Each structure stands twice: as C-alpha cells, then as structure tokens.
Amino acid sequence: MDRLDAMAMAVAAIDEGSLAAAARRFGRSAAAATRAIAVLEAAAGETLLLRSTRGLRLTEAGARHAAVWRDVLGKLRDIQAEQTGTTISGHLVLTAPELFGRLKVTPVLESFVDLHPEVQARALLLNQVVDMLGEGVDIAIRLAHLPESSLVAVKLGTVRQVICASPAYLAKHGQPQQPADLSRHVCIGTNPEGNRELWNLRHDPSGARMRSISVQTRLSINSVAAGLDAARRGAGLVRGMSYQVADDLATGRLLRVLAPFEPDAIPVNMVFRPHPRRWSPVRGFVDYAVPILRRELAQVAAVVDWLPPAGAPLLPSSDPG
C-alpha cells in the first residue's frame, strides 16, 4: 500500500470513526485499514491514532499529520477536478448546535448536497463544542463569542435569549414587568435534574449591568423544543433563543416579555480552517450557505430585535386576581 492510499484510508477512518467503516468505503478488508495506519505511523515514527472499544482518537501528532493528509489529498482532487471538468466533490463534515442545526443548517446542507451529487456530507448536531481538528470536522456553526484561534470565522448574524409565553397564559396570569415578577409565574426550564435555573437579565433597562436571577422552574423538560411546545399550550413562561421563537412571535402564538431586560445579542459564526481549496466542499458550502444563513438570521432579527421603550409592556397588563 503506497503512502497516498494510506492517507486516504486514514482520513476515511477519522471521518467514519471506525477502521472497518473506512475499509468498507474503499471496498477493502479491515486488515487493509489497519495496515494503512501502520504505514503512516512507521513513516512518522510515532503513534498517530489510538484505537479502543469506544472508537478512534487522534494523538496530538496524529492531528497535525491528519491536517497535512487532508491538504495533500484535497490538492490532488483539485488537480483531477480541473482536468476532468468536475466541480465540487469530496466529503464534508459539519457541526452545529442541535436545534439551530435542525431548523437552519440542515435544510441548507440538504440543498447543497442535492446541487452537488459528488459531495458526501455528515452533520453532527450536538449541544457541545466539538474539537474540529481532532474529530475531523470541516465547518462548525458557533453561537457564542469566540476565543482567538487560527481558524477563520465568518459572522452570519446574531441571536438573543428571549422570554415568552402564550397569550392565553398571560391573559390568565398577567405579564411580568420586572425580573423579580418571575417568582410568581410558572417558569418552564430545561434542567430535568433540578427545579431552579439561573436566567441572566439586565439589572435595569437603561444599564449594561447584568444579574443572574434564580428562577424556580415548576416544569422542567430536558428538551428546548418540548419546553417551547409546552409554552405554546399555555403551560408557562419559557426562555428560548430568538431563532427558535421568531415564527411564534410573528404569528402571535407566543408573546415576548421582559424585553428591555434581555442580555445582549449573541454572535453566530461559521468557523473553518484557513484557505479552503477551490474545488473543496468546504469552500463550496461556505460560498453557498453564508448568504442564505445571513438572510435567515436577518429575518429573525427583523421580528425579534425590536425593543420597546424602557418599562413599556408588550401586552396590556392584567391582574390575575
């Protein structure tokens, strides 16, 4: 087995998380995949890939070598693409937060794959930060302020945390005017292990100082989507991200409360390694998806980012009696 074949097999193993799966991709035996790793480790003079019953894990040296393998193989694909007239081809691994990925990213990924039949894509929708290099991830969608790194970050827009409830609930229980009013409301949380959560809100509408309000959550569900469903049915107040409730706010299924006390907006970025190759699915997806996701988030902002004057209610206040 030559070095290029071994590189291709190793990259497939990293992407698939299994030597056996990588071997099946190339129509080879599991033993061939094992030999591929042995060839590369012999050339490097050190261990590159750790194998266990839980899967594969790159060593620190393996992560550096894997980046080189991907670059070499990608450049060869670019040369072949130019010679054959092929456009975008190859494997793409993307990660995003679960609900944002389901609502916003996956539909874009589906249409991208449909446009490019030579692309194979894998989406990891996880509510945790994934080690892009170690896990072989090409693109990550991050909803957070980013630390300094060597990765490229393209800003897509912003989202914000909002508190809302159904019109029926607010008509029955009244609308909270101050964060302290949350104590007399039914609040829906997403921490099933306890009946309290910390909700970050401004100390006052005109200031930048934040405070954490300990909120008693009389209903706790380990799913944001299920919590939002409960709020739509009138079960109580729920805290969600603006992209999750924009349609509800636009149609009036949910109404926003305590808007002047909300924390600052959170940036949404698409993150990837520098200098993606011309014909790579990474560059193709970035070019395709960025304008679509920017437009989607701009539409969310048009619905959600309006703030009323400080102290102004979003509903006529009612006395629950």
Secondary structure, DSSP 8 states (H G I E B T S, - for coil): --HHHHHHHHHHHHHHT-HHHHHHHTT--HHHHHHHHHHHHHHHTS--EEEETTEEEE-HHHHHHHHHHHHHHHHHHHHHHHHHT--S-EEEEEEE-HHHIIIIIHHHHHHHHHH-TTEEEEEEE-SS---HHHHT-SEEEEES-----SSEEEEEEEE-EEEEE-HHHHHHH----SGGGGGGS-EEES-TT-SEEEEEEESSTT---EEEEEEEEEEE-S-HHHHHHHHHTT--EEEEEHHHHHHHHHHTSSEEESGGG----EEEEEEE-SS--TTSHHHHHHHHHHHHHHHHHHHHHHHH----STT--SS------
